[in-house]
Amino acid sequence: MLQDLRFAIRTLIKNPAFTIASVLCLALGIGVNATIFSCVRALLLRPFPYRNPDELVAIGESNPKRGWHMNSVSYPNFRSWQADNKTLESVGIFSGTSFNLASGNGGGADFVQGGNVSWTMFHTLGIAPKIGRDFLEDEDRIGAPAIIIISDRLWHDRFDGRPNVIGQSITVNGIPYTVIGVMPEGFAFPSAADAWTTMRLDPLTSRGNHSWNVIGRLKSGVTVEQASGDVSRIAAGLESQFPGSNTGWSAEAKTLRDYQTGQFRPMLLIMTASVGFVLLIACANVANLLLARAAARAKEMAVRVALGANSWRVIRQMLTESILVSLVGATLGVVFAFAFLGWIRASILGGIPFWMRFTIDGPVLLFTVAVAVATGLLFGIVPALQSARPNLNETLRDAGARGSSAGRSRQRLRSSLVIGEVALSLVLLVGAALLIRSFLGMQNVNPGFDSSHLLTMRVTMTGPAYDSMYKRFAFLDRFLTQLNSRPGIVSAGIANNIPLGGRNNNQFFNVEGQPAKVGSEPLLEIRWVSPKYLETMRISVVVGRMFTQQEWADSGVTGRVAVINRNMAQQFWKTPQNAIGKRFAFGSATDTAPRWITIVGVAADIKHKQLSSPPDLQGYMPYRQGGWNSTAIVVRASGDPTKVTSTVLATLKQGDPLLPAFRIMSMEANIAQSYWQQALYGKMFGAFAAIAVVLAAVGVYGVISYAVSQRTQEIGVRVALGAQRADVFRLIVGQGMMLGGIGIAIGLVGALGVTRFLRTMLFGISPFDSASFVAVSTLLAGIAIVASYVPARRAARIDPVEALRYD
């Protein structure tokens, strides 16, 4: 084997063109496979960083009538599950939150992502603080001391990793909190948190408030299905016990893996198949190169056999060379994979959860080596078998050098490989075209408001300075008055949530005179807004009016008013004009004292949740009637919105130096972040398809070029007998077109079968879009012509005298 390896190295060094072409083809094919395997490992295979993660389940509430599954959870319902279940060893509840953490040097406050957790949460996950202690049961009740556990990252950033951090006081949301623990390095549950406090919720919190997430740990021997049935049983009892809030609601459990990554599984499977296609195309190219080399080395192999080498000896030598090429290609492919993964990480907007690590680790390297060896065998076995069975008489006297049955057999095999390359490339190109057109179509969707020149950010007003809604209103009034007078700012407003920002506030409601059945109440996307919010967003009021000065100042004591969207007006009152003066109320139709809200205007529909779905029922109310403490700020600038960021932050700091802003970005960036997944899928498919097309073009060129060299004498005879250069040119290009045409026909059939799996990932386009199929087919036909052009020109210039002497 060492002798074979040394000979293979010498042979490859002596043939740099073949070696470089083969290594690059395989590096691209193996590189994209290593990249996708790393993604699959990050999302589907790598264990979660918790104790016995396979025992963990996510538990959610479901409302089948509304099509809701694994919805967020009501806190009182969670307490019922916690007390009555028979299948869970422990169960914890949590919600993501944010903290305003005082810097400690008088320089203001920092925004810190965090979590509110039940005292059982970390115990359920099987993770304990590395310094200090976990929360206790008595510390998860109303009135309990203000305590906090911090992350290892925050410990090092804020406290320089000092062990005496335990017991120290830090100011969080304007309140002193005592540090009781530091979590292990890298822990940032649920996503990117740096601090955790107990929930300290009232057990009598409304059962209709579904705002939390639940994770449980299965008892030994219990299955997910049994746990799901157990919480469903409890939910059925709660539905009977509390019909006003729980009618129509059930509960279910899923493995934590399925809950957190199930949405990615279909696309990952499609991506895996796609890079498999790319690798097959690369293998076909290298197999073609090896077949050409095998033909050129036919005499060498015949001499080996004539001198006594058996078939296995020849096959082993050839496979050693092919596997060596594959391993070198895999080494370069790992370099490509690092670059691809860096690009993917940069394309994931909004941050990557701490448990999701895209990296080239040991298992990925082992996978890459296995793929390299397998591909080396795959593309090397046929040339090796052909070389091991030479026709000694023909080969040694050169009689079979051209035009022999062996030569024709090799050419048919090479042509078949190229046809396969073209077919696979077409499937990838059609998929890429559909996803890219879907992404571009989403970019062109009108969101219903003017996103240009808009700056957005959020603030969370907590602590003693904002412990009443009147204090919050007073601060916001001063802030908006000052901000609207600043140079470079056209107008500014606030709302509890901005469109396409990933946050929604939905409330059940009933229309006066049109009561809905309990459990089937419609849902309204409600936004509490400031006077200039709709003006700043440029959302037009199409019928009726905006709120009066008195209505803006009213906190809802004397009367509540709303502006609804056109969709809601048409659904309940047929036309926007008919909706003016009508009333609705939040809550169930069984409420005995509904607080009616009068409709004074109808606004245009906007895209609030996502660009790919139609507008839901939407409403706007004066922000003084909301009473919330987390708000979004929107600012319309006269020019580049990012250039007024410092002005907005300075105005905010002037009002409260300890109030940090976060999620600072332009509205256009915010919109782009709402469909980053579609953008990434389109880019990845486009990259795979581009690689496949380049490899297919190289394959067509190689086959046609080799055919020209094999048919030199034949072409010389044709020219000598009167064939014109144009005739020869058409002959060779026609051969390339024939290969391309057959590959396109096969690829079209394959694409029709494959693209249906993309149906759920497309927006505004059919998976069988004829324009995409025609465009891709035309492109590949053009590539086949271009790839045949150079060999055809060379063939057309053959000198018949030289060709007939050709030996």
N, C-alpha and C positions, 0 to 999 in steps of 0.2 A: 504493500500500500504506500509506503514511503517513496518507493521508486516511482510508482504511478503519480504520486503527488508532485515529486520533483519534475517529472517529465511534463505534467500538466502545466505547472508554473512556467517552465521554459517555453512551452508551446504557446501559451497565452501571451507571454511577453513578446514573442516573435510575431504575433498577429494583433497589433494594437487596435486596429480599426474594428475587428471582430470583438475583441475584448471590451473596448469602451462602449460600443453599441449595445452589447449584451448586458453589461453591468448597469448602464443607464436605464435600459428598459426594465430590468428587474428591480432596480432601486426605486423607480417610480411605483411599480406594482406592489412591491413588498412594503414600501414606505406608507402608502395610503392604507394598506391592510393593518399595519402596526398602529397607525393612527386611530382607525375605527375600533380596533380591538381595545386600545387604551380607553376609548370612550365607553365601550360596552363594559369594560371592567369597572370603570369609575361609577357607572350608573346601575349596573345589573349584577356584577359579580363580587366586587370588593365588599367584605363584611362592613356593616356600620360600626363605628367606633364605640360600641356599647357592650356590656356584658351579655353574652349569649344572644346576639341580635335576632336570631331566628325565632326566639320566644316572644318578640315584641309585636304588638298589633296596634294599628290605628283604629279608633272607634269614632264613628260619625253618626249623625242623625240623618234620616232620609224621609223624603216626602214623595212617594211614588206618583201621586196624582200630579204633582208639579214637575216631575222628572228630575228631582234633586236626590243625589246620592252622596254619601260621605260628606254631608254638610257640617258646618261648624255647630257647636254644641251649646245647649243651655246649661248654665252652672247648676241650678237645682236638679236637673235631670242627671247630671254627672254624679251628684251626691247620692242619688237613688241607685245608680249603677254601682257606685263604690260600696254601698251598704248591702245590697241585695244580690250581687252576682255570685255565682258558684264556680266560675271557670277561671277567674283572674287572681293571680298571686298578689298583684298590686296594680294600682291604676293612678295616673297623674294627669293633671290638666294644666294647660299653659296658653299663653298668648304672647305674640311679639309686641314689643313696646319700645319706647325710647326714653332716655334720661338726659336731662340737662345737668351735666356734672361740672361743678365749679372748679376752675383751674387751680385754685389755691394760692395764686400769686397776685390776685387782684386784677387779673387780665381778662376776666369774663368767664364764660362757661363753654364747655365742649358738648357737642352732640354725641351721644353714645347709644348704639343699638343695644337693646337688652331684652329681657323676658320677665313676665310675671308668671310664677309657677306655684303649684300647690306644694305643700311640704313633702309630698310623696313622689314628686316628679323625678328627682335625681336618683332616689332609691329604685324607682321603677326602671330607669335606664341602666341601673347598675354602675353608676359613676359617683364617686365620692370626692370631695375636695382633697387636694394634695396637702394643703395646709389649712388648719382650722377644722371646722365642722359643717355639717349639713343643717338644713332647717329642721325645727321641731314642730310637733303638732300644735302646740299652744301659740306658735309664732305665725300661724296661718289663720288668724281670726281678727275681726274688727277690733281696733284698739291695741293690737300687739305692738311691741317695740319696732322702731324703724331699723331693720337690719338688712344687710346686702352681702351677697357673694360676688366676687369679681373674677374675671378671667386671668389666665396667666399673662396674656398680652398686656392687659390693663395694669396688672401688678408691676410688670417691668417698666411700662411707659410712665406710669404715674408715681410709683413708689420705689423704682430702681431695684425691684426684686428683694426688698428688705423683709426678713422674716417677721419683724415686729409690726407688720401691717395689721395683724389680727388685733382687733379691739380699737383700731384707729377710727376717727370720725371723718367722713367726707360729706360734702354738701351736695345732695341730689334733689333736683327740683325745688331748691330753696329750703330743704329740710335736712338736718343732720342725720346721717345714717351711720351705723356702726358696721364695720367690716368684720364678718365672722368666718370667712373662708375664701380660699383661692382654688379655682378649678384646675385640672391637669392641663398641660400644654396642648394647644390645638383645639381644645373643647370650646365650642361656640354655639351650642344648642339654643334655639332651633335652627338657625342658619348662620348668622354672623354676630351673635350677641357677645357682649363684653361684661355684662352685669345682670344679676338676677335678684329679684325681691319676691316675697310671698304675695299671694293674690289678695288676702284679707278681704274676701267678698262676703256680703251678707247672704246667708243661706236662703233668705226669702227673696232674693233677686228674681225678677220676672222670668218665668219659664218660657216666655215668648222671645227672650233675648238670646239669640244664637250667635255667640261671639267668640267661643273658645275651642281649643283643640285638645283631644284626649289620646293618650297612649297607655296601653295596658301590657302587663306581662302575663303570659299564659301559665297556668299551673302545670306541673309535670304531667305529661300524657294527654293534655287537652289539645284539641285541634282548633284551627281558626274557625272552621265551620261550627264547632260546638260553642265557641265564644260568641260568634255572631248570633246564633240561635238564643243564647242566654240573654244578651242585651236586648234582643228583639222581644223576648218574653217580658222583660222588665218594662220596655217601652209600651207594650200593649196594655200593661196594668196602669201605667201613667196616663195613657190615652183615656181610659175609663174613669180614672180618678180626677183628671184635670182636663175635661173636654174643651174648655175655653181656649187653652193654650196648646194642647197636645193632640187635638183631633187631626188625623191625617199623618202624624209623625210616627216613624219607627226608628230603629237603630240597626246598625250592622258593623261588622269588624272585617278588616283586611290586614294582611301582613304589612308591616311597616314598609317593606321593600316595594310591594305593589302600590301602596298608597303614595309613596314619594316619587317613584320612578316609572309607574305604569304608563303615564302619558307619553314617555319617551320611547317605550319599547317598540311600537310599530315602525317609527322612523329609523331606529337603530337597526332593526332587522332589514329594512329596505337599504340602508346605507351599507350594511354588511354584504348584502347580495351585490350591490353596485361595485364595491371595491373588489369583490370576488371576480366580477366581470373584467375589471381593469387588470387584475393579476392574470386572468386567462388570456387576455389580449397580449400582455407582456410575454407570457409563456409561449404563445403562438409565434410571436416575433422571434424569440430566441430559438425556438425549434426550427423555424425557417432558416435562421443563420447557421444552425448546427447541421441541418440537412445540406445546405450549400457547402459547408466545410467538409462534411462527410463525402460529398461527391468529389471535392478537390483532393481529399486524402484517400480516395479509393485504392490507388496503387500502394500507398503506404500500408494500409490495412491488409491488402492482398498479400504483400510481402510478409507481413507478420504471420498470417495464416499459413502461407507456404513454408515458413521456417518452423512451423510447429505450434504456434499459439492457438489455443482452443477458443471457442466462442466466448466462454466466460471471461477469459483474459482480456479479449478485445472490448467486451461490454464494460468490464470493470474500469478499463482505462478511459473509455468515453464518458462513463458516468462520473468518474473522478473529476474530469474536466468540467462537466456541466454543473456538478454540485459545488465545485470551487468557484465557478462564475456566480452561482446563486448566492453563496455565502458572502462573496465580496459585494454583490449587489445588495444583500441584506444589511451589511455594515453601512453602506452609503444610505440605504433606505431608512435606517434608524436616525441618521442625521436629518433626512427629509421629514421624518415623523416628528422630531423635536420642533422643527420649524412649523409644520402643520398644526401641532398642538398649541403652540404659541399663538398662532393665528386664530384658532378656535377659542382659546381662552379670552383673547382680546375682543372677540365678536360676541361673547356672552355678556349682555348688558344687565346691569342691576346686581352684579355680584354673584359669586359662586359659593354655594353652601359649604360649610367647613368639612362635611363628610364626603364631598365630591371632589376627588383629586385626579386631574388629568396629568398623568406622568408616565414616563417610560421606566417601569420598575422591573424587578426580576421576572415575574410571570409574563410581562409583555415581551421581554427579551427572549425568554424561552419559547414563547409563541412565534416570535420572529425567526428564531433558528429552526423551529419545526417547519414553518412555512417555507424557509429557504431550502431545506433538505427535500421537502415534498415537491416543491416546484422544480428543483434540480433533477429529481427523478422523473417528474412528469414530462418536462420538455426534452429530457435527454434520452429517454428509453427508446423511442422509435429510431432516431439516428443511430443509437448504439446497436440496436438489433439489426438494422440494415448493414451497418459496417461489419458486423460479426459474421455475415453470410455473403461474402463477396463471390462473384463469378470469376474464379481465378483465370480461366482462359481468356475471357474478354478483357478483364481489367489489366492483366499483365501485358497484353499485346495492344492495348489502347483501342481495341475494336469497339468496345462499348462506351467509349468516352462521351459520345453524343448520339442521341437518337435511339439508344438502346431501350429495351423495355424497362430496365431498372431506372434509367434516366426519366422516362415518361412517368413511371410510377411515383418517383420522387416529386416530379413537377405537379402531378395531380394532388399529392398530399400537401404540398406547399400552397397550391391554389385553394384547397379546401380550408387550410388554416386561415388564409387571408379572408375568405368568404365569412368564416366564423368571426374574425376580428371586426369586419364591417358590420355584421349583424348585431354583435354585442355593443358596438359603438353606437349604432342607431338607437338601440333600446335606452342606453344611457343618455344620449342626446335628447331624445323625446322627453324622458323624465325631467332632465335639466330645463328644457324649454318650457315645459308646463309649470314647473316650480318658479322659474324666473319670471314668466309672464304673470303668474299668480302674485308674486311679490311686487312686480311693477304695477299691477292693477291695484293692489292694496295701497301703494304709495300715492296713487292718483285719486283715491276715494276722497270725496269732499266730506270733512268731518262735521260740517255745519257751522263752523266758526272760522275766523281768520287767524291762523296760527303764526303768521309772520310777525316779527318784531315783538314777540311775547316772551317775557322772562317769568319763570315759575320757581317757587320755593315753598317750604313748609316751616312752621314753627309750632311748638307745643308749649302752651302756657300752663304751668303747674306750680305748685307750692303756695305758700301763704299769700304772695302778692296777687294770686289769681284764684283764691279759694271761693270766689262767688262769681256768678256770670256777670254781675254788674261791674266788677273790677276788670274783667276781661273786656267787656264792651267799651269801658272808658279808655283802656289802653289802645284798643283797636281804632277807636274813633280818632284819638290823637295821632296815632301812627299814620292812618290813611290821609288825614288832613295835611300833615307835613309832607307825606310822600307825593301827593298830587300837586304840590307846589314846587317840587324839585325840577331843575332844568333837565331837559332830555327825556322827561317822562310825560307821555301824552295823557295817560290815565292809569289808575291802579284800583284794584278791588280784591276782595277776599271771598272765599267759599270754603265750606267744609271739605269738599273734594273737587278736583279739577278733572276734566274729561281725559280719558285714556291714561290716567295716572295709577291704575291698579287698585284704587280704593273706591268702595261703593257704600252708600248708606241707603238701604232699602227698607221700606216700611209697608206693612199691610194696611189697606184702607178700604173704606166702603163709600159708595156714592149714595147720596140722599135720594130715596125713591127707587134705588136699584140694589137692594141688599143682596150680598153674596152669601152662599152657604158657608157655614163654619168649616174652616179648613180649606176653603177654595177662594179666599179673599185675594183680589189682585194685589200686585206689588208695585210700589212707586219708588223710582230713583229720586230721592229728595236731596236738594242742595239748598243750604241756608247761605245767602249771599249778601254782600254789601251793596250800597246804592250804585256804584259804578262797575259792578262785576260784569253784567251783560253788555254794557257799553265797551268795556275793555276787551271782552272776548268777541265783540261784534256779533252777538246773537240777537237777531231782530225779533221784536214783538209784532206779530202779524195782525193780531186782533186785540182790541181792548187797550190796556195801559199797563205801565209799571206802577210800583207802589208810590203812594203820596208821602210827603215828608212826615206826616203824622203816623202813617203805617210803618215807615222805616224806624221811627222812634219807639213804637209800641212793642212791648215784649210779649204780646199776645194776651194781655189781661182783658182789654176791651173788645178785641176781635182779631181773628186770624185770617190772613189773606194769602193767596198764592197765584203765581203765574204757572200755567201748565204748558206742556208741549202739544203740538198739533196732533200727534199720534193719540194721546189720551183724549183730546177733545173729540176726534173723529170716532174713537172706539165707543165712547159713552154717550155722545150727544150729536153724532152724525157730522156736524160742521163746527168749525171753531167759533162762529158767531153764536151758536146755540149754547156754548159752554159758559159764556160770560154770565156771572151772577149765580151759577149753580154751586152746590156745596158738596164737600166730601169730608170724611173724618178718618183719622188714623185709628187702627184697631179693628176689632171684630164687629160684625153686625149685631151681636148679642149685647154690646155695651149699652148700659142703660142711660148713660149721660155722655153721649158723644160730643167732642169739642169740634164743632163744624168749622170748616175752612172755606171761605168764599173765594171763588175764582174771579180775578179781575182782568186777566190777560192771557193770551195764548202766544207762546214763542215758537220759533222754528225748531224742528227736530235737530238734535246733534248726536254724534257718535260718542257715547260716554264710556261704555265698557270695552268695546273693541271695534276696529274698523270693519271687520268681516261680518258683523251681525247688524241687523236693522235696529233702529232706535227703539228703546223700551218706553214705557210710560215714565215721564219725567216731570218734575215740578220744582219751582223755585219759591222760597219764602224768605222774608227779611231775617237777617242773621241774628237779630236780637231775640228771635223766637226759637233759636236753636239751643243756646246754652252750652255748646261744645267747647273743648279747650285745645283741640288740634285744628289748625287751619292752614289752608293753602293761600299763598299770595300770588296774584298775577299782575304783571306790570307791562303795559304797552309802551315801548320806547319809540322815539322818533327815528332811530337808526338801529344799529346792531344791538340786540337786547342784552348781550353779555357785557356790554360796556357800561351799563347802568347798574351792574351788580354791586359795585362798591358803594354807589349812592344809596341803594336800598338797604344794604347792610349797615351803613353808617347811620341812616335814619332809625333803623331798628335798635342799634346799640345806644343811640341817643335816648330812646324811650326806655330801654332796659338793657344794661350792659351784660346781664346774666342770661339773656334769651338768645340761644344760638339758632341759626337757620340751617336747614339741611335740604337735601335733594334739590340743589340749586342747578337749574338747567333751562335752556330755551324750550319753548313749547314744541318746536319742531324736533328737538332731541327727545323730548318726552314722548312724542308720537312715534318716533322711530324705535324707541325702547319698547313700545307696546307690541311691535311685531318683529322683534329681533329674531325669534325662532324661525319664522318664515324666511327672513332675509338670510339667516345662516344656512338653512337647508338649501335654498336656491344657490347660494355661493358654493357650498360643498358639492352639490350635484354638478354645478357648472364646472368646477375644478376637475372632478372625476371625468366628466365627459370630455373636457379639453385634453386631458392626458390620454384618454382612450382614442380620441380622434387623431392625435399626433402619432400614437403608436400604430393605429390602423393605416395612416398615410405612409408611415415608414414601411409597414408590411407590404402594402401594394407596390410601393417603389421597389422594394427588395425583390419581390417575386417577378415583376416585369423586367427589372434589370437583369436578373439571373436568366430569365427566359431568353432575353436578347443575346446574352453571351452564349447560351446553349444553341441558339438558332442562327449563329453567325454565318455558317456555310449555307444554310437554307436561304437566308436573306440575300447572300451573295449570288446564288443561282437565280433567284427571282429578279434581281436587278440586271444580271447578265442577260436574262431572257426578255428584258424590256420593261420591267416594273418601274414605275416612277417613284421618286422619293415620297411624294404625297401618298402613294398607295401603301408604301412601307409604313409611313407615319400612321395612317389610318388603321393598318393592321395591328400595330402594337397598341395604340390607344384603345382600339376596339377590344383587345384582350383585357386591358385594365378595366374598361367599362363593363365587360361581361362579368368579371369577378365582382366589381362593385354592385352591379345590378342584381346579381343573385343574392349577394349579402344583404342588400337593401330590402329585397322581397322577403327574405327569411326574417330580417330584423323587424319589418313592419308587423308580421304575424306575432312575433314575440312581444313587441311593444304593446299591441292591442291586449295581450293577456296580462302584461305586467302593470301597465299604467292604472288599471282599475284599483290597485292597492294604494294609489296616491289620492283617491277621491276625497278622503276626509282632510287632506292637507292642502287642497286647492281652494282658491277663492275666485269666483267670477269666471271660471273656465272649466270646461268638461275634460275629463281624463282622456277622452277620445277626440280632442280638438283637431279638426282636419288641417287647419292652418299650420299647427306645430308639426304634424306628421309630414305635410308637403314640404315645409321649409327645411326640415332636417334631412329628408330624402334628397332634396335638391342640393343641399350643402355637401352631403356625402358623395353624391354623384360628381359634383365639382371637384372635390378632393381627390377622387379616383382619377379624374382627367388630369389634374395637376401632377399627381404622383406618377402618372404614366408618361408625362410630357418629356421629361429628360431622357429616360430610356428610349422613347420613340424617336427623339431627335438624333440620338446616337445611332440608332438602327438605320435611320434614313440617310446617314452620312457614310455608311459602310461602303468601302471600295471593293467591288466584286473581285478584282484581281487578288487583293490581299486576303479577302475572305476565302477564296477557293484554295489559297495556299495555307490557310489557317490550320494549324496542327494541334 
